[in-house]
Amino acid sequence: MILVALALIVWFTWDAFNQPGVQDLKGGFEEVAVYRNENNTGPVVRIYAVTVADPQVAEMEQYGNYMPHTKYGNTKVNFFKKGGEIPTKLYPGEENFPAQYKAQLLANYEKDAMGQVSFRKL
């Protein structure tokens, strides 16, 4: 009985540390900039600027699904081609980075307060 319990503990521990994550996705992702509001009593807003090394095979929507999301919060991920101009600072609101970077934008991922996902390749 003890041997079975020990085997289960080892298996659960191994499984917990071997879950898939963003490091397993195709595309060569690198997080460049992050914004998170300091409001912990209301909706939490997270905005990311991420570079993609290989947009042809990149699993961008799956990357967005792996990002943290808080109930009634909002998570936005903006994907840019690696090596191009990329914003290093992000801002809350409708426009999250200066307009000069829009030409470099590959895709947008957004999960809103109701958990609805929107993914647009540009």
N, C-alpha and C positions, 0 to 999 in steps of 0.2 A: 504494500500500500504506500509506503514511504517512497519507494522507487518510482511509482507512478506519479505521485505528487511532485517529486523532484523533476521528473521528465517534463511534466506540464509547465512547471515554473520556467525551466530552461527554454522550452518551446515558445512560451508567451513572451519571454524577454527577448529572444532572438527575433521573433516576429515584430515586436514593438520597435526595434532598432533597424529593421530592414523594410520599412514602408517606402513606397515610391514617392518621389518629390520632384521639385523643379530641376534638380541636378540630373535626373534621369531622362528629361525631355530632349528631343532633337531640336537643333536650331542654334545652340550656342548663346544662351541668354546671359546678360549681365545687368544687374540693377545699378543705375547711375544716380538717380535722385529719388528721394522719398519725401512726401509731405504727410503728416498726420496731425489733425487738430488736437488741441489739448483738452477738449471737452470730453470728460469721462462720464458725465451725467446725462448727456443728450446723445444725438447721433454722432458716431465716430466716422470721420472722413479720412480715407486713405487714398493717396494719389502716387503713382509710380511712373518713372521714366525708365524703360528697359531697352537695352540694345539687343539686336538679333544678328548673329554672324551669318546665318544662312536662311534667309526668308523663304526660300523655296520649300524647305522641309520643316520649317519651324512649327512647333505645336503651340501656337500663341494662345488659342482659346483655352487649351488645357492648362497653360501657364497661369492664365488669369483665374481659372478655377482653383488652383492651388494657393492663391494669395489669401491672406487673412481677411475675414469679413465679419463684421459685428451686426447682430440683429438690429434692424432699423438704421444701420449705418450705410455708407456708400464706399465702394472700392472701385477705383479707376486705374487701368494700366494702359500706358501709351507706349507703343512699340516703335523703335527707330532702328534704321540700318546702322550696324556697327561701322565706325570709321567716318560717319557723317557728322553734321552739327547736331548736338544733343543738348537739351537744357540741363543745367546742373542745379537749378532751383525751380521748385514748383509752387503754385499758389492755389488757394481755394477759389471756388466760384465756377462760372461757366468756362472761362479761359484759364487753363492751368499753367500755361507757359507762353512766352512771347511769340507773336505771330511769325517771326523769322524762322522758327523751327517747324512750322506746319508743312512745308514742302518735303521735309525729311520723314514725316510720319508714315509708318507702314500700316498700322492698325490701331484700333481702340477697343478695349474691353471695359465693360462697366457692369457691376452688380449693384442694383439699387436697394433702397430700404426694404422693399418687399421681397428681395431675393431674386428678382427678375434679371436675367443675364442678357446683355446686348454686346454683340461682337461685330465690328465692321472692319473689313480690310479696305484700305484706300488705294 
